Amino acid sequence: MTKAWLAAHPRFVVQHTPAHASWLNQVECLFSILTRKLLRRGEFSSREDLVEKMLALVEHHSEGAKPFKWVYDAKVAA
């Protein structure tokens, strides 16, 4: 079924994502930034205040965002 859908929609191309560079790792990096820069230091008067500050941090981070540099050399530690 998936192959048929992809054949009918040629503008979509499936890309293999190696396990060592998955999108989940990128999300973990973003959560790490959020934790270090806001959550550990922050004081929030309400849930809405927390949400507002989190969105502000993400917006500020996005203004100067650069792609994460991902390095993987496939060497196995002895």
C-alpha positions in Angstrom: 0.0 0.0 0.0 2.8 2.4 0.8 4.7 1.6 -2.4 1.5 2.2 -4.4 0.9 5.6 -2.7 4.5 6.7 -3.3 4.3 5.6 -6.9 1.2 7.8 -7.3 2.9 10.8 -5.6 6.3 11.0 -7.2 7.3 14.3 -5.6 7.7 12.4 -2.3 11.0 10.6 -1.9 11.9 8.2 0.9 15.2 8.9 2.5 17.0 6.4 4.7 18.0 8.0 8.0 20.8 6.2 9.8 20.2 5.3 13.4 23.1 7.4 14.6 21.7 10.6 13.0 18.0 10.2 13.6 15.5 13.0 14.0 15.0 11.8 17.6 18.6 12.8 18.4 17.9 16.3 17.1 14.9 16.6 19.3 16.9 15.4 22.3 19.4 18.2 21.5 16.6 20.8 21.5 15.2 19.5 24.8 18.7 19.7 26.3 19.0 23.4 25.3 15.5 24.1 26.7 16.4 22.4 30.0 19.8 24.1 30.4 18.7 27.6 29.4 15.2 27.8 30.9 13.9 25.0 33.0 16.7 24.6 35.5 16.9 28.3 36.2 13.3 29.4 35.7 10.6 30.5 38.0 7.1 30.4 36.6 4.0 31.9 38.1 1.7 29.7 36.2 1.4 27.1 33.5 0.7 29.8 30.9 3.8 31.7 32.1 5.9 28.5 31.5 4.4 28.0 28.1 5.0 31.6 27.1 8.6 31.5 28.2 9.3 28.2 26.4 7.8 29.6 23.2 9.9 32.7 23.5 13.0 30.7 24.0 12.3 28.5 21.0 11.5 31.7 18.9 14.8 33.3 20.1 16.8 30.2 19.4 15.2 29.9 15.9 16.3 33.4 14.9 19.9 32.5 14.9 19.6 28.8 14.5 22.2 26.8 12.5 22.0 23.1 11.6 23.4 20.8 14.3 26.8 19.5 13.3 26.6 15.7 13.5 29.8 13.6 13.3 29.9 9.9 13.3 33.1 8.0 12.4 31.8 4.4 12.9 34.8 3.4 15.0 34.1 0.8 17.6 35.8 1.5 21.0 38.1 -1.3 22.0 
